[in-house]
Amino acid sequence: MDFTSQATNPQDVKVTLLLTGGHQYTLYLKPNDPLLHSLMATIITRAQKQETVSSYLFQVSIEGGRATLSFPSEHLIGLVTEPPVYWQQNEPTQPQIPAILESEYVQIDNFLTVEEYQQLLNYVFQRKSAFVPTSTSTGDLDYRRSMILHSFPEFSQLVVNRIQAILPDVFRKLNLSSFPIAEIEAQLTSHNDGNYYKVHNDNGSPDTATREFTYVYYFYQQPKAFSGGELLIYDSKIENNFYVKADSYKRVEPRNNSIVFFLSRYLHEVLPVSCPSKAFADSRFTINGWVRRQV
């Protein structure tokens, strides 16, 4: 079975869930989102009255990520989709969800001018004493090692403005629909010898649920005095209606004066950095942050 949308370009599909008891909930999905595939498969399987229909739990993010709707598959009695999404029923077989959902990213070189880049480097060198160790929401000391500068107004707004200017191109290259932006966050980090960040995503908690894009701007002095520090962006697979990490991934080199964009739900990590001099000025520096959707 396949389903097709009348839309010729990828765009959000408004999906209204019709549940037993007269309950209705609305969410927005991409036409190729595996969750939409699973919802449609549940309806068509019941319509075909197949003898073996497995029951499983749907867990769907609603209210802009502030809440989760959980319901057993047998409580789903119908869907309303705008624009229309149709199924072409060739054989009464269970539709197959792709085993691996490949991650996508965009990397743009020469993000800042040569003058801006050099000014930023000088600015960071002068504020070495203002950097503090990073932390995680769980307080795990072995999960992330780096230093962070929380406030850098002289450059944070420059980066945010530049991101706003290129976002239409980012949407186009990732083949995604644009959305109203609430905020673009920014922080400045340094990774020196032995620093890393283990596998995580950037929108897995209620206070981060509106993060749609993650970005990382790389900068460091030349010649490059460190190795490692690559960004791994993992492909995804669906298990129990959750996105989980696949074994495959995309490896992103931290090219100087380049910026990378990818979906905040992707699981990713920063590989350990090797910096033999251990000098702060030889670090792998980034300005990184998130583009939040307005709700």
PEGIBEL-V546162 format. One record per backbone hydrogen bond with DSSP energy under -1.0 kcal/mol. NH is the residue of the N-H (numbers start at 1). CO is the residue of the C=O. E is the energy in kcal/mol with one decimal. If there is no record, write none. Layout:
nh=NH co=CO e=E
nh=NH co=CO e=E
This chain:
nh=2 co=88 e=-1.2
nh=4 co=86 e=-2.0
nh=6 co=84 e=-1.4
nh=13 co=29 e=-4.0
nh=14 co=82 e=-3.3
nh=15 co=27 e=-3.2
nh=16 co=80 e=-2.9
nh=17 co=25 e=-3.7
nh=18 co=78 e=-2.5
nh=19 co=23 e=-2.8
nh=20 co=75 e=-1.7
nh=22 co=19 e=-1.1
nh=25 co=17 e=-1.5
nh=27 co=15 e=-2.4
nh=29 co=13 e=-2.3
nh=33 co=30 e=-2.0
nh=37 co=33 e=-1.8
nh=38 co=34 e=-2.5
nh=39 co=35 e=-2.4
nh=40 co=36 e=-2.6
nh=41 co=37 e=-2.3
nh=42 co=38 e=-2.0
nh=43 co=39 e=-1.6
nh=44 co=40 e=-2.5
nh=45 co=41 e=-2.4
nh=46 co=42 e=-1.7
nh=47 co=43 e=-2.2
nh=48 co=44 e=-1.8
nh=49 co=46 e=-1.1
nh=50 co=45 e=-1.5
nh=58 co=71 e=-2.8
nh=60 co=69 e=-3.1
nh=62 co=67 e=-2.7
nh=66 co=63 e=-1.5
nh=67 co=62 e=-1.8
nh=69 co=60 e=-3.6
nh=71 co=58 e=-2.0
nh=73 co=56 e=-2.7
nh=75 co=72 e=-2.2
nh=76 co=73 e=-1.5
nh=77 co=18 e=-2.7
nh=78 co=18 e=-1.2
nh=80 co=16 e=-1.8
nh=82 co=14 e=-2.2
nh=86 co=4 e=-2.3
nh=88 co=2 e=-2.9
nh=90 co=88 e=-1.0
nh=93 co=91 e=-2.8
nh=101 co=236 e=-3.7
nh=106 co=261 e=-2.1
nh=108 co=259 e=-2.9
nh=111 co=257 e=-2.3
nh=117 co=113 e=-2.7
nh=118 co=114 e=-2.1
nh=119 co=115 e=-2.3
nh=120 co=116 e=-2.3
nh=121 co=117 e=-2.2
nh=122 co=118 e=-2.3
nh=123 co=119 e=-2.3
nh=124 co=120 e=-2.4
nh=125 co=121 e=-2.4
nh=126 co=122 e=-1.7
nh=127 co=124 e=-1.1
nh=130 co=127 e=-1.5
nh=131 co=128 e=-1.3
nh=132 co=148 e=-2.5
nh=134 co=146 e=-2.0
nh=139 co=136 e=-1.0
nh=143 co=140 e=-1.0
nh=145 co=196 e=-2.8
nh=147 co=190 e=-2.4
nh=148 co=132 e=-3.1
nh=149 co=188 e=-3.3
nh=155 co=152 e=-2.2
nh=156 co=152 e=-2.4
nh=159 co=155 e=-2.2
nh=160 co=156 e=-2.4
nh=161 co=157 e=-2.7
nh=162 co=158 e=-2.1
nh=163 co=159 e=-2.4
nh=164 co=160 e=-2.5
nh=165 co=161 e=-1.6
nh=166 co=162 e=-1.3
nh=167 co=163 e=-1.4
nh=170 co=166 e=-1.8
nh=171 co=167 e=-3.0
nh=172 co=168 e=-1.9
nh=173 co=169 e=-2.5
nh=174 co=170 e=-2.1
nh=176 co=171 e=-2.5
nh=182 co=292 e=-2.3
nh=185 co=290 e=-2.7
nh=187 co=288 e=-2.3
nh=188 co=149 e=-1.4
nh=189 co=286 e=-2.7
nh=190 co=147 e=-2.5
nh=191 co=284 e=-2.1
nh=194 co=273 e=-3.6
nh=195 co=192 e=-2.4
nh=196 co=145 e=-1.1
nh=197 co=270 e=-2.0
nh=198 co=143 e=-2.6
nh=200 co=268 e=-2.1
nh=202 co=264 e=-2.5
nh=208 co=205 e=-1.5
nh=211 co=208 e=-2.0
nh=212 co=291 e=-2.9
nh=213 co=291 e=-1.4
nh=214 co=262 e=-3.2
nh=215 co=289 e=-2.3
nh=216 co=260 e=-1.9
nh=217 co=287 e=-2.8
nh=218 co=258 e=-2.8
nh=219 co=285 e=-2.3
nh=227 co=274 e=-2.3
nh=229 co=272 e=-1.3
nh=231 co=252 e=-2.3
nh=232 co=269 e=-2.6
nh=233 co=250 e=-2.8
nh=234 co=267 e=-2.7
nh=235 co=248 e=-2.2
nh=236 co=101 e=-2.8
nh=237 co=244 e=-2.0
nh=239 co=242 e=-2.4
nh=242 co=239 e=-1.2
nh=244 co=237 e=-2.7
nh=246 co=235 e=-2.6
nh=250 co=233 e=-2.8
nh=252 co=231 e=-3.1
nh=255 co=253 e=-2.3
nh=257 co=218 e=-1.7
nh=258 co=255 e=-1.4
nh=259 co=108 e=-2.4
nh=260 co=216 e=-2.3
nh=261 co=106 e=-2.5
nh=262 co=214 e=-2.1
nh=264 co=212 e=-2.6
nh=266 co=263 e=-1.6
nh=268 co=200 e=-2.8
nh=269 co=232 e=-1.8
nh=270 co=197 e=-2.8
nh=271 co=230 e=-2.7
nh=273 co=195 e=-2.0
nh=274 co=227 e=-2.7
nh=278 co=275 e=-1.3
nh=282 co=279 e=-1.5
nh=283 co=280 e=-1.9
nh=284 co=191 e=-2.7
nh=285 co=219 e=-1.5
nh=286 co=189 e=-2.4
nh=287 co=217 e=-1.9
nh=288 co=187 e=-2.4
nh=289 co=215 e=-1.9
nh=291 co=213 e=-2.4
nh=292 co=183 e=-3.1
nh=293 co=210 e=-3.1
nh=294 co=180 e=-3.2
